[in-house]
Amino acid sequence: MRSGRRSAILGVFVGLLSTLVAVWIIASKFGDGFPRVVDYWPLLAGVGVAVAGWVVQGLIMYILARPQLADGRANPLDMVRIYLAAAFVGNVSPIRGAEIPYEVYLLKRRTGLPVGIGGGVVFTRGMLNSSVIGAASLVGVFFFSGLTHLSPGEFFAALALLVGVWAFVGWLVRRTSGHGGERPRGGGVLSRLLGLYRELREGFAQVWRQGPLVIAACVLLMALYWALRLAIGPLALMAAGWDGNWLPVIVAQMIITSFIIPITPTPGGSGGAELSFAALISSLVQPTMLLSGVLIWRGLTYFLILLAGAFFVGWMHFHHGGEGPGVDGAPGLR
């Protein structure tokens, strides 16, 4: 338990330190205006939009898992709590994907979902998440060249890769029988890994067998989530006094989410996200507003979910049998 807490505290500290370094660089390069909020209604709207996005993510998880929740052990709000707790793990860990095993664990512990079904729900939501923002980023970067440029060849190659992933999923779902098949015998590591792989594959296929309408509904909900998420950038800048075109700010966030944060080796992409956002929108925002806008944007997209996730991790740990996470993806703070 102490080790997990120390790891979480270290992750938060590294994230804060990286943000402070980025803020210092932005202030020294683009101006030294003191950060401030000029208009509070966009700030409040940004908070509401962020919370609405969390609810949408929980609703997606609930829809994907619903056939296995017939006993009423969970509702959409339970899924929101699980999503936020797992997001905390992902945002304090330098290891990409650390939230995945913890989210699967919480789905099993809190809702009774088998590991295979829980893994299918988590991986399906992750695939929908990546596909929606990936496709939107490709289209945004290709058709809006004000920030960067994507050649037609690169655009169609990336689009073909995305289509290929969906085609592979369709093939996998049709190929998987829906039955566990013969389980590997023995208790060796290889046998256990093969057994886990088969369980996850069956669970993934079972989630997708709910039908195209269910998957389509989740795609639309994921598109709604990203519409809400990408609205935070313009709202944050408006809170700092900006009044301009939303489109380049939205595209800038797409670029950061799809290409910058995944390769930034700090918790939650701290440092790299702030610097990239400032660099991409510096020509659109007055220097005196830039630092304020970056801080408000990062507060709404990173630190707010960090605080909410920490709350639910603590709530689960202290009131529900010590279910706090370790940042390495371990099931709990043990």
C-alpha positions, 0 to 999 in steps of 0.5 A: 500500500505504501509503495503504491501511494509513493508511486502515485505521489511521485507521478503527481509530483512529476506531472506538476513539475513538468507543467511548471517547467513548461509554464516557465518556458512559455512565460519567458518566450511568449510574454510575462503576463500574470495568469488570470481569468477574465470571464468566468462563464466560459470557465464554468462552461468548461467545467460542465463540458468536462464533467459531461464528457466523463458521464459519456465515457461511463455511459459507453462502458455501461452500454458495452457491458450491459448484457452481462449486468442483468442483475443490476449490480452496476449503473452508468454512474458506477461506470463513471466512477470506474472510468475516473479512478482508472484515469487517475492511474493513467495520468500519474503513471509514466507507463502508457496503458497502466490504467487498462489492467486496473480498469479491468480489475475494477470492472470485475471487483465492482460489477462482477464482470469476468476478466474476458468481458471486462477486457473486451469492454475496456479494449473496445472503448479504447479502440472507439476512442482512438478511432474517433479522435484519430479519424478526426485528427486526420481529417482536421490536419488534412483539410486545415493546413494553417497549423501543419500539413499532411500530404494526400499519400500520408492521409490515405495511408493512415486512413487505410490503416484505420480501416484495416484495424476495423476490418481485422476486428470484424474478421476476429469477431467472426472467427471466434467461436464464442465458446472457450474451446479447449483450455490449455492444460498445466499451470505454467506461465505459457499456459496461463498466458494462453488461457488469458489470451483466449479469455480476452479474445472471447470476451472481446468478440462477445462484446462486439456480438451485441450487434452493429447498432450497439457499436454504432451508438457507442461510436456516436457517443464517443464522437459526442465525447470528443466534441465536448472535449475539444470544446474545452480549448476554445472555452479556456481561451475565452476565459482568458479574454480571447475571442477568435476562430474555434477551428484552429484551436480544435485542430491543435488539440487533435494534434496534441492528443493524437501525436504529442501526448502519446510520445511524451514520457511524462505522466499525462503528457505533462510539459509536452502538452502545454508547450505544444498547445502554446506553440500551435496557438501562439499566432492566434492568441495575444501574448498576454492571454496565452499563458492564462489560456494554456493553464486553464486548458490544462487545468480542465483537461488534466488536473480536474480529472486528476482530482476527481480520479484521486477522490474516487480512488480514495473513496474505493480504498477507504470505504470499499475494502482497500481497492486503491491502485498502484500506478504500475497497473497493479490491482491495489495499493498493497 
